[in-house]
Amino acid sequence: MNRLALLLLALGVAQSSATLGIDTIASISTSGFQCLKNNGYWFYIGRVGQSNGGIDQGGIQNIKNANSAVLSCMGAVDAYLFPCHSSGCASAKQQVINTVNALHNAGAKFGTLWLDVEIYNWGSDQGTNRQFILDMVAQCKSMGVTVGIYTNNNNWSSIVGINWNGVAAYPLWWANYNGAANFNNFVPFGGWSKPSIHQYQGDVKGACSVGNVDMNWYP
Ligand SMILES: *[C@@H]1O[C@H](CO)[C@@H](O)[C@H](O)[C@H]1NC(C)=O
């Protein structure tokens, strides 16, 4: 075999080891997760903290179902927190405490807690928004929780300023619905030189009749 063929073979192997996953707020049974896994979807990220400050018990149940469908052996069941910003919402730290405690109390194992940073009721003061994110991250760390950030260039730019790199040390789950399961076209921002996960398609009809899902990929 010549060098080119070897290179192509290596690329092929690298490609086939890439990983697809979904997130959705629809409920998914254990057999639904087994079906997803059989169809090549290897990770799941469940909503737990809601933008109204409540806990999504359906998301917690999904995480437990995903774990029992042995997605967990891939280390691939995560949770996310969509923070609450309207008046009467708990503090940033308290929202993390509520979310993590709800997962722990339910015995729902998860890998990373992703903090959803997208335009929705955030105030206009970027300094306040930055501190809110720093507080959430600090609370995760003090509870021993692995943390990551879900956002994209536009949302980040509006909420904290495109160049604010205060949490660049944590993994980025990049929302960009360009339909391509890869990191091509990623434009660095916020101190991230590349994402860890790409959410490449939103709100599509999922496999296994699980309802509408967002499609995700990591290498
Ligand atoms: C912010 O992110 C959400 C989720 O990916 C996306 O739907 C929305 O279009 C983004 N907002 C902007 C202004 O890009």
The ligand as an SDF file (V2000), in Angstrom:
LIG
                    3D

 14 14  0  0  0  0  0  0  0  0999 V2000
  -28.3500   31.6790   20.2480 C   0  0  0  0  0  0  0  0  0  0  0  0
  -28.2970   30.2650   20.3280 O   0  0  0  0  0  0  0  0  0  0  0  0
  -29.4910   29.6150   20.0310 C   0  0  0  0  0  0  0  0  0  0  0  0
  -29.2900   28.1520   20.3060 C   0  0  0  0  0  0  0  0  0  0  0  0
  -28.3430   27.6320   19.4900 O   0  0  0  0  0  0  0  0  0  0  0  0
  -29.8790   29.8890   18.5980 C   0  0  0  0  0  0  0  0  0  0  0  0
  -31.0890   29.2500   18.3010 O   0  0  0  0  0  0  0  0  0  0  0  0
  -29.9920   31.3810   18.4000 C   0  0  0  0  0  0  0  0  0  0  0  0
  -30.2420   31.6380   17.0510 O   0  0  0  0  0  0  0  0  0  0  0  0
  -28.7330   32.0720   18.8510 C   0  0  0  0  0  0  0  0  0  0  0  0
  -28.9280   33.5140   18.7710 N   0  0  0  0  0  0  0  0  0  0  0  0
  -28.2820   34.2280   17.8960 C   0  0  0  0  0  0  0  0  0  0  0  0
  -28.5530   35.7020   17.9350 C   0  0  0  0  0  0  0  0  0  0  0  0
  -27.4870   33.7430   17.1220 O   0  0  0  0  0  0  0  0  0  0  0  0
  1  2  1  0
  1 10  1  0
  2  3  1  0
  3  4  1  0
  3  6  1  0
  4  5  1  0
  6  7  1  0
  6  8  1  0
  8  9  1  0
  8 10  1  0
 10 11  1  0
 11 12  1  0
 12 13  1  0
 12 14  2  0
M  END
$$$$
